[in-house]
Amino acid sequence: MRGEAAREPGPDADVAAEPRNGEIAAPAASQRTPALPYSRTSRRLLRAVPPADAQPWLVTRLAKADRMIDLGWAIAALWGVMRMVGALVIASGTGEFHAAWLVDPLLILLLAYGLYRRSRVCAGLLLAYVVVELWLAYHVAGRPAGVGVALALELAFLTGLRGAVLWHRETAPAGGGASWPRE
């Protein structure tokens, strides 16, 4: 340690003072609290974050619900975009275009946006939509080839629905009425 000055621990150091004779070692006052899943910079477009004075357990549960919702709406948006690209490829291949071909992808994208906004109704409609579509495909074509993909969609939308229900259950006031994330 030649030429080095003794450095004092900074405010971020996790060093506890040595106990003196007869004293019991207390936990370090500078111990950091675990990072919460939300921060001031994690505010998403058109989605409220929990208030700063929310309990840590509530913030953790709401972050879990948000992750479940994010899975559901991202898969729904991807599914809607793929359906739209498919409709456009069919239109360019056949030389015909019917506006009704875009109704299905636009409906899926609107429901995905509703799920992004934490709507339980949109989450339920997405799940019902894929179940009905799978049921129709199974009964019209016998055993369709895309059953695995449809089951994966069902699982993703079920997860999104669970997240939306969890979010609303945790943010609902005890006496009923409107929930707090109003902007």
N, C-alpha and C positions, 0 to 999 in steps of 0.2 A: 504494500500500500504506500509506495513511495510517491510523494508529491500530491497525493489526493487529500483533499479536505474532507473532514467528516461531514457527511450529509445528514441533514435532519429529514425524517420521514415527512412527506407531504400530506396534504389533507386526504388524498386518495389511498394512502397506504393502509394496509390492513394489519398494522402492528399493534399488539396489545401491550400495555405497560406491564413490566414485571411486578408481581406482587411483593410487597414489603413483608417484613416479619409480622406474622399474626393476621395478615389480610388475606381474604379469599379473592382469588382471581375472578374478576368480573368480565363478562363478554366485551369484546372490543366495541367501542361506541361507533367506530367508523365502518362497521360491517355494512356492506351494501345489501339492500333489500333486493329480492329477485326481480328481474325485469318483467314488467307486465306485458301482455301480448299487444296492447294498444299503446300508442304514443301520440303526441300532438301531430306528428307528420304522417300518421297512418290513416288520416281521414280520407275516405273514399268519396268519389263523386256521388252525390245524392243519397248517401248513406250516413247516418249518424253514428258516432262512437259513444260509448258509455261516458257519463259525466266523470270529471276528475275525482270526485269524492266517492265514487262507487267502491264497494267492497272488493278486495282482490279475488275472492272466490267467484263473485258475480262476473267480473271482467274476464276471468279465465273461462267460465262457462259460455259467455257471449262470444269469446274468440273461437271456441270450439264450434258453436252454432254457425258463426260466419264462415269457418272453413268448410263445413258441410254444405252451406248454401253456395259457396264459391264453386265447389265441385259440381253441384247440380246445374247452376246456370252456365258454367263454362262448357259443360258437355252439351247442354241444350243449344247454346249458341253455335258450337261446332257442328252439331247435327243439322241445325237450320241452314247454316252456310253450305254444308255438303248437299243438302236437298236443293238449295237454290242453284248451286253449280250444276247439279245433275239435271235440273229442269232446263237450264240454259244450254247445256250440251245436247240434250234431246232436241231442243228447239233449233239449234244450229245444224244438227245432223239431218233432221227431217225437212227443214226449210219452212216449217209451220211454227207459229207461236200462238199460244193461248194464254191469256192473262190468268186464267184459273190455275195454271201450273204454279204460279207464284203465291197463291193463297196459302198453301200448306207451309212452305218455308217461312213466309211472313208471320203466320200464326205462331209457329214454333219460336221465332225470334222475339215476338212480342211477349210470349209466355216466359221466355228466358229473361227478358228485361224485368218482368214482374217478379220473378224469383230473385233476381239481383236486388230488387227493392224489398226483399223479405216478405213477399206476399204468399200466404198459405194457400190462398185460392189458386193462384197461378201454379204453385208447386203441385197441388192436387190435380189440376187440369193437365199439366205436363205428364204426370204419371198415368192418369186415365187415358190420355191420348195415345201413349205408346202401348198401353195394355190393349186398348180397342184395336189399334192398328195391327198388333201382333195376332190378336184373336181373328180379325178379318183375314189376314194373310194366311193363317193356319187353316181356316175353313174354306177359303177360296182355292188355294193352291195345294192343299194337302199338307205336306210337311215342307215349309219354306226353308231356303238355304240360310237365311239371315237370322235364325233364332238366337244364336249366341250374342250377336250384336244387340238385338232387341232386349235380351235379358240383361246385358250390361247397361243399356240405357235405363231400363226399369230400376236397376240397383242404384244408378247415379241419381235418378229423379226421386227415388225413395229417400236417399240420403239428403237431398236438398229439401224435401218435405219435412223430414225429421229436424233438420236445422232450422227451418222457418218456424216450426211449432215450438222448438226449444227456445228460440229467440223471443217469441211472443209470450211464452209462459214465464220466462225470467224477467221480462220488462213490464209485464202487466202489474199495475198497482194492486195492493192488497184488497182494496175496497171495490175493485172493478173500475170501469171507465176507460178513458183514453190512456195510452202508454206514454212514457216520458220522451221517446226520441222524436218529438215533433219539431220540425224546423220551419 
